[in-house]
Amino acid sequence: MPDFLSNTGNNHLTEEGIAACAEALLNENFDGSLQELQAHLETCEACRREVVELYGLIATMPPENREEPEDQEDADQPAPARDAAPRLHPAWRWLLVAVTALLAFWVYQITRQTPQSLAPGGNVPAPSPEQLLSPQQKPDRPVAETTTPDRTTPEQQESDLYAANFVPSDQLEGLSGEVFRSDGFNALSPALNQVFRPGSTISFQWKQDADQALQLIVLDNLGKELFREAIAATQFEWTTPKRPGLYYWKLESEEELLYTGKFLLK
């Protein structure tokens, strides 16, 4: 009898043993010499799997391609009909059913986890806010309607800008009309809060006893300096801007601030 069990210590079937078991399954004939192998298959999953795989391969082959068994001791016995489909032992039949079921379940899991292919164009339509809400949320959390805010008209913008030009300066307003040196100095023109037309000419006039040049400075209501020049005389004419608004003017010596006034352009 050939060596059907390995002698290497792992007690697994040899290739001859696996082939013999597969052939015994095919012929449904585990005789006395193969009962030991059948008992081994009942406890060894690895050998049982190899036998089942080989059996499946042989069972699907055409009858004319199957090799005849080498042992011809039973040559006198009539060979089974080749066209008859091989029958399995009940235990092996249930094992094949279980393996097939596990394979089908595995394929089903992979198919369910695979994302569906996109439609032509590859663009996924964005869900609407109603679609994002669950049925329980829809009655309690209605989607808020978006409203377009009213746009400010050009007339309103122009009115706002015009009003902003007349907002007093926090820094300069408290100094307006104050003379910081009384010995021989007096501001004459323009008068405090005097109104002029935009683009007109203003005559700045003052009186002082000392003969010294003064710095004449004109600022807008934001404190931005518009004009600065040293004036040796006591009078200077200046053309106002064409923008309406509140304006301030100052007279300074080299040492100190002498006067701060203001005028309006309307």
C-alpha positions, 0 to 999 in steps of 0.5 A, a space after each residue: 500500500 502506498 504511503 498515504 500519511 506523511 512521515 515528517 511529523 505533521 501527520 497530514 495526507 501525502 499527495 497520493 493520500 489526497 488523490 486516493 481520498 478524492 477518488 474514493 469520494 468519486 466512487 463512493 467507496 471507502 474500503 477497509 484500507 482507506 478507513 484510516 484516511 477517512 478517520 483522519 479527514 474527520 479531524 484535519 480541516 487542512 487535508 479535508 479542504 484539499 480533498 474537497 478541492 481535488 474532488 471538485 476538480 475531478 468531478 467537473 472533468 469529462 469522463 474521458 479525461 479522467 485517469 484510470 486508477 493504477 491499482 488494477 486488482 479489481 479489473 475483473 469487476 465491472 466499471 461504473 457507468 461513465 455517464 452516471 453522475 457521481 454521488 457524494 457521501 452525505 457528510 461530504 455533500 453537506 460540507 460542500 453545501 456549507 462551503 458554497 453558502 459561505 462563498 455566496 455570503 462573502 460575495 454578497 457582503 463585498 457587493 453591498 459595500 461597493 459604492 454605486 457608480 456615478 451617473 454620466 458626468 460624475 457629478 453627485 447632485 447636492 441634497 436639498 435642505 428638506 432631504 437632509 432632515 429626517 421625517 421626525 425633524 421635519 414637523 419640528 424644524 421647518 426649513 427657514 426661508 431665505 430672504 434677500 435684504 433690502 439694498 440701499 438705494 443710491 439716494 440713501 447712500 448719498 444722503 448718508 455720506 453727506 451727513 457723515 461730512 458734518 459729524 464733529 471731530 472729538 479732538 478738534 470740537 473742544 478746542 474750537 473758538 478758544 484763544 490760547 494766548 491773549 497778549 496781543 492776539 485776536 482771530 477776526 475771520 472767518 467767524 465761528 460756524 460761519 457758512 460758505 458755499 463749496 468752492 468759494 474763497 475764504 479770507 482768514 484774518 487775525 491781529 497780533 502785536 508780535 511780528 512773526 509768521 504763523 502756520 495756517 492749517 485747514 482740516 476736515 471733520 476727520 482731522 485730515 490736514 488739507 492745507 498748511 502754510 507759513 503766513 507772514 502777514 495777518 491775512 490770507 485768502 484760500 479757495 475752499 473744497 467743493 465737498 460740503 461739510 464741516 472744516 476746522 482751521 488753526 493758527 500756530 506759532 513755532 512754540 504753541 497753538 494760538 487759535 482753533 476755529 471752524 466753518 461750514 460748506 453748504 
